Amino acid sequence: MLCLHGSLVLGASGAEPALELPWAGGLDFRRVVRDATDKVFPAVVFIRVLKESHERGRKSAQEVSGSGVIISAEGEILTNWHVVDKAIEIRCLLYDGSHAVADVVGTDKDIDLALIRLRFPPGTARGEWKVAQFGDSDALREGDFVMAMGAPWGLSRSVSMGIIASTRRYLPDASEYSLWLQTDASISPGNSGGALVDTEGRIVGINTLGVLVGGDMGFAIPSSTIQIFLPSLREHGRVDWSYSGMQLQPLRDFNRNIYFPAETGVIVAGTDPDSPARRAGFQSHDRVVRVNGRDVTARNEEDLPAVRRLFGKLPRDEESTIVFERDGQIHQTTLTPRQKGRVEGEALDCPRWDMTVKAINQFDNPDLFFHRPEGVFVYGLKSPGNARQAGLQAKDILIRVDNVPIRTIEELWTEHARLVADVANRSRVVLVVLRNGLTRQILLDFAREFDKE
Amino acid sequence: MSALIRRCFVPVLPILLGLLSARAGEAPPPLTPAALAAAGAAVESSLVRVEYVLRYDNGELPESGGWRERCPGCGRYHGTRGDRFIREERPLETSGFLVAPQQVLTRDTMIHPRFVEAIRVRFGEAVVEAQIERHAAEQCAVLLRLDAALPGTEPLSFVATRQAAPLLTLEYVRQNGFWQTAVKPLAGTVFSVEGQPGFREVPGFSLILDREGRAVAASMRDELPLDDSWQGLPLDWTWIPAAEMQGRIDALRTAVDEGIVRVTLNFRSPRSAPGTGSPFGRSQRYGGDEDEDATERNGVGLMLEGGRILVLEQLTPPLTARLERIQVHRADGSVGAAHFLGSLKDFGAFVASLEEPGVALVHDTAPPQMLRNKLLLSAEVRVQGTERTIHLQHRRMAGFDVGRWNDVFPELPGESRHHFLFTLDGALTILPVRQREPLAPQERWRRDADPIPMFIARIAGACADLAAHVDSNNVPLSPEEENRLAWLGVELQELDRELARANNLSALTRDGAFGAIVSYVYPGSPAAGAGIDVGDILLRLHLDDLPQPFEVRIDEDHFRSRPFPWEQMDQIPEQYFDQIPSPWQPAETQFSRALTNFGIGKAYQAEFSIGGEIVRKDFEIVQSPPHFAVAEQFRSDVLGVTVRALTYEVRRYLQLAPEEAGVVVSRIEPGSRASVAGLKPYEIITRINDEDVKSPADFERLVANGEMLRMNVQRMRQSRVLQIRMDVPVQAPAEALEIDDDQ
């Protein structure tokens, strides 16, 4: 494996005599690729992350790998949120073969972006790092050549080549705030966080998603989106979205054959219960045309992320003025967004019960939130394990443990600790869970130690 | 126990005394084994073997109803499976006594003649063919006429005078593979039967000899009168000649043809609940004749006096509910209609009135005990699909059995599921009918019990006084009512062994074999009225007409207990929409079904464990409000969507208050306007063109007017607005093709 790494690196960067152009006045494509590669490749890092995971029913460390690209002389690296999320330790392998540890500066789950920073080598004030420059993703056109640089499948540092397949790809399940660059350059697991590079050798995107089956479809966060949020990540460590609970849909939906008779504005699909938008009195089918004096329009679904970003960046706890149309009349009202806050609940390991739990989060678990806005649900089940044997299922919401009501992770932690400490005297406990909207009693017998070797 | 012993002993005493006195008078030599063997040897040349060569008839297996003695294991009489002899290529064998040079007394096997290829009588190596000449009227015997005398044989010569004890019995049987005679003193137990003549026990098929080996009598049943009237020549018994028997059978054929007819029952198509296209939906019962979703069934009907017909089909309440038409196929080929009158509550049959009265069969009115050991006629009537087959023959009753409510039932050896029995005069006396099992509704995978033979007087009595014997809950219902369900107003979780233990209910539930935990109580329901709460445990129901309490069991559908895939709804291709089970549990559960079958309007007590206390609460079985499967609905063909009213369980799942408007999407036609617009099953349509949709009727009215429909749709917490053009075909309008890309 190491040998393979070495040869790949050598092959790509070795100083061989330049091949002459086969015809005059044309473009030497190999030259273009090589120039671009030479500019960005030294800034690409291979990242291995040790992260904490509660997925398999217990708190465990798990190692994943990804890519990143150095964007400043201070050692800032752009990568994906999903690469460094819940990281305990981030190790980076640099172009020159040296390695360094990095710390998280800021992350945002919604746009799947993370900024990390390399620790300076011992005894130095700053590192000698190659830095890649940003390009303009908005200038890209379908058909433009691009290169994906990263470490696919954990094979450190490689380049693949392709074209921009779409400059404005809307993926409703992937992010509500950003559009994607779609490319046919090969993007595999491990490429995540790597750079999508144009022929000028500039970063135009961060490779984030690939299609495992069927291939030839990779998606990258456009550099223009990144530029918007980079300062916020750098300064505040997060994007700090505002939440108004407004559900939006575009004026035109070709797939569903839905066309609203208007050229401007965005349609209110609905409002979340108990949200600022609901309190402001918005109704389904209202057409919002202006927000704080700025015209908004979402003709197609590709326009939605920008509109959502606008709502997401409204000043929180302050009144914003919204102009909308209802039944042919123009109205004006105020909306007071609040902080969006956490987008994922806290997790807790329940050893001996052989399960992990998570707090219900409105954004992460909307279906569970619907049944119970506050509470704790079963996140992972160890197999084999006591919880699984008792018949607990993932997404069961814990209502009561041993007749004690559970609303928060802390309350569950207390009960779990109390019961497990007393396991010698009592090893059975009745849990009341909410499954599919109905309560169930479940007897959890945790006498057996599944960890015993 | 002591009473039983006295009963057996007291009648025996006089016999013992008699024996003692005889011994005191003459002091005959003792019956040594040699003396018994010598007595047997004296009649050896009169003992023959009778062989029935059997065959299949139209795919049916022969079955022998003949019997000899009660089975020592179960105390009943068994028939013999005749097909075994065909498979093993050997005849069914029995013994015979040569009573005249060409006449053999032998056991009545009661095998239908269509299965008998030949009857052969064998003595040693000599074999001759034989025919049945006569049938004994009161013994289980026939007399065979041999085609020729068997060389080496000698007919029995019966002593003319009545002989006193000691007498011997001789049996000629094949045991352990070899033919043998068994000779023993006649000293059977004496029985005194209440209200009937007493009898003494004797081997079921035996020759009775005096101690010198001279024939005194023969017995072809396992009992003898207490006096000596049984002694004498078997040829002096009451015999019915074979020709006369055939005449009686022929006479019966006409009566049966008219009186036991094929009946076709037609049922309305059952409604299919949404989301049951998958194998994970509603469980199917056994297919075929017991299918509860059947639309046609054929069965046997018995013409009654007074223009009625008794249809011997056991219909459950859900099936009867859909009963639409009863057609009676008469003997002359005409088809008449009949109208439902009532289901018998104790028997698997119902009574209908005929538009044109038919010819009823005469019923036998003699007390059943008079049938004991009598020669009877039998009609085997089967209806399979549209074919009715009738096979007639003679038959005998073996004895009596006691069943439910202490009723005395006839006992027929061998096959009896399709057999109607008549006296020799053609009066109906026994018919096959199912008994209803009062606790059957709780068994999801139950299979109907076989019909059992029953005296006609019992059934005719119930039919004559219908009002007192019908189940008013097991009746045809209107299409709106046919899926009605009773409810208590709770959602239930099954109690298993661990939960029974955790709730200290192991002893009361046989370690969690039954019981259900209340997981939700519907406001305004009977349970809510009785103060039942979540966590209370329902154990049993007590109903007056149930012999034992009904134990509550919940058969949970674990597939449905998984979270509903709301987040994947947009990825599910439209052709699979019909197979997505509803997110809420179906209202029809084993429990609600049982409650419904017990009968709406009945009073019952429900036994709960509430906070560790066992509490009984009084309820009446009441009909539930409409549930999702039968909710008011409207299907819009132009949109390709079916919507239903928001029923109680849907509102519970979606946490909708009773006043909140909306209808739930229960079906989407693939490729329809609704499907193209992205409408998904189980979404709620709350408003159309800015008007609240409170019912399917509202929906119908609102989609009827307007070229453009604007629908507000909700999926859990997510809302959206659909805009559907009704005035153009289901295609994208032309302007949609101008893809706007100004970036």
Interface residues (C-beta under 8 A of the other chain):
Chain A: D138 T167 R168 P172 Q247 Q249 R252 D253 F254 N255 R256 N257 I258 Y259 F260 I267 V268 A269 G270 T271 D272 P273 S284 H285 R299 N300 D327 P366 D367 F369 F370 H371 A390 Q393 K395 R428 V430 V432 R435 N436 G437 L438 T439 R440 Q441 I442 L443 D445
Chain B: E491 Q493 E498 L499 R501 A502 N503 I517 S519 Y520 V534 G535 R560 S561 R562 P563 F564 W566 E567 D570 P583 W584 Q585 R652 Y653 Q655 R673 V676 A677 G678 R687 D690 R710 N712 Q714 M716 R717 Q718 S719 R720 V721 L722 Q723 I724 R725 V730 Q731 A732 P733 E735 A736 I739 D740 D741 Q743
